[in-house]
C-alpha cells in the first residue's frame, strides 16, 4: 500500500482580490472574488471547486471511453452548484451533466464510465458527495447526423 500523496498549491496575491495559484510543476490558474470585491479576472474559489469536480470525473470518463476504443468527437461536462443562502454559503446541491458526442457511442458505455468514475476513481466526487446532494445525468449525441451528405 502506498503512503499519502501530498499536493501543494501556492497562491500569490497579484492585485485587488486576484490570486495566481501555482502547483508543484508550474501550472498556473487565476482566482478572483466575485464583484464588488473582485474584477472577474478568474474563477472564484467555489467555482474552482466545481471545476475540479467536473475535471476529475471528465478525465475519468474520457479515459474509460477511449480504452473502450470509442470515438468521441466532442465532450463537455456542465457542473451546477446550488449554494446555501447563509454563510458560509456551502454547496447544498451539485448537478453534473455529461454531454458526449461521437458516432455509435452506446448509452450503456457512457453510463458505466460515469459509474466507475463516481464509485471508484474520482476523489473529488468522493469528497463532495459527503457534503452536498449530488446528481448526475448524461446525454449521448450522434455526430453521424452532421456528416450526412445532401442529395
C-alpha positions in Angstrom: 0.0 0.0 0.0 1.3 3.4 -0.9 1.7 6.3 1.6 -0.2 9.5 1.4 0.2 11.8 -1.6 0.8 15.4 -0.8 -0.3 18.1 -3.2 1.0 21.7 -2.9 -0.5 24.8 -4.5 1.0 28.2 -3.7 -1.3 31.3 -4.0 0.2 34.8 -4.6 -1.8 38.0 -4.4 -1.5 39.9 -7.7 -3.8 42.8 -7.2 -7.2 43.5 -5.7 -8.6 40.1 -4.8 -6.9 38.3 -7.8 -4.6 35.5 -6.9 -2.3 33.4 -9.0 -2.2 29.7 -8.0 0.8 27.6 -9.0 1.2 23.9 -8.5 4.4 22.0 -7.8 5.1 21.5 -11.6 4.4 25.2 -12.5 0.9 25.0 -13.9 -0.9 28.3 -13.2 -4.5 29.3 -12.6 -6.1 32.6 -11.7 -8.6 33.1 -8.9 -10.7 36.2 -8.2 -13.5 37.2 -6.0 -17.0 37.9 -7.3 -17.9 41.6 -7.7 -17.9 44.0 -5.9 -14.7 42.8 -4.3 -13.2 41.2 -7.4 -12.8 42.1 -11.0 -13.9 38.8 -12.6 -10.3 38.1 -13.6 -10.6 34.4 -12.8 -12.9 31.8 -11.3 -14.0 32.2 -7.7 -12.6 29.6 -5.3 -16.1 28.0 -5.1 -16.2 27.9 -8.9 -12.8 26.2 -8.9 -14.3 23.6 -6.6 -17.0 22.8 -9.2 -14.3 22.9 -12.0 -12.2 20.5 -10.0 -15.1 18.1 -9.6 -16.0 18.4 -13.3 -12.4 17.9 -14.4 -11.9 14.9 -12.2 -14.9 13.0 -13.5 -14.5 14.2 -17.1 -10.9 12.9 -17.2 -12.0 9.5 -15.8 -14.9 9.2 -18.3 -13.0 10.2 -21.4 -10.1 7.8 -20.4 -12.5 4.9 -19.9 -14.4 5.7 -23.2 -11.0 5.8 -25.0 -10.0 2.4 -23.5 -13.2 1.1 -25.0 -12.0 2.4 -28.3 -15.0 4.6 -28.8 -14.6 7.7 -31.0 -15.6 10.8 -29.0 -15.7 13.8 -31.3 -16.9 16.3 -28.6 -17.3 16.0 -24.8 -18.4 18.6 -22.3 -19.3 18.5 -18.6 -21.7 21.0 -17.1 -21.5 21.3 -13.3 -24.0 23.5 -11.4 -23.9 24.1 -7.7 -26.7 25.5 -5.5 -25.4 27.4 -2.5 -27.0 27.9 0.9 -28.2 31.4 1.4 -26.5 31.8 4.7 -22.7 32.0 5.4 -20.6 30.1 4.8 -22.8 29.5 1.7 -21.7 26.0 1.0 -23.0 24.0 -1.9 -26.0 22.1 -0.8 -26.7 20.5 -4.3 -24.4 19.8 -7.2 -25.7 18.6 -10.6 -23.3 17.1 -13.1 -24.3 16.7 -16.8 -22.1 14.8 -19.2 -22.6 15.5 -23.0 -20.8 13.0 -25.2 -20.8 13.2 -29.0 -19.5 10.7 -31.4 -20.5 8.0 -33.9 -22.0 4.8 -32.5 -21.4 5.6 -28.8 -23.7 3.3 -26.7 -25.6 4.9 -23.8 -24.5 1.9 -21.6 -20.8 2.6 -22.3 -21.2 6.2 -21.1 -23.4 5.2 -18.1 -20.8 2.6 -17.0 -17.9 5.1 -17.5 -19.7 7.6 -15.2 -20.4 5.0 -12.6 -16.8 3.9 -12.5 -15.7 7.5 -12.1 -18.2 8.2 -9.3 -17.9 4.9 -7.5 -14.2 4.2 -7.8 -11.8 6.8 -9.4 -12.9 10.4 -8.8 -11.6 11.6 -5.5 -13.3 15.0 -5.8 -16.7 13.3 -6.2 -16.0 11.0 -3.2 -15.3 14.1 -1.1 -18.1 16.3 -2.3 -20.9 13.8 -2.3 -20.4 13.7 1.5 -21.0 17.4 1.7 -23.7 18.1 -0.9 -26.6 16.2 -2.5 -25.2 15.2 -5.9 -27.0 14.2 -9.1 -25.6 13.1 -12.5 -27.2 13.0 -15.9 -25.8 12.3 -19.4 -26.7 12.8 -23.0 -25.2 10.9 -26.0 -25.3 12.8 -29.3 -24.6 11.2 -32.6 -22.1 13.0 -34.8 -23.1 10.9 -37.7 -26.1 13.2 -38.4 -23.6 16.0 -39.0 -21.8 14.1 -41.7 -24.7 13.2 -43.9 -24.4 14.4 -47.5 -27.0 16.5 -49.1 -28.8 14.8 -52.0 
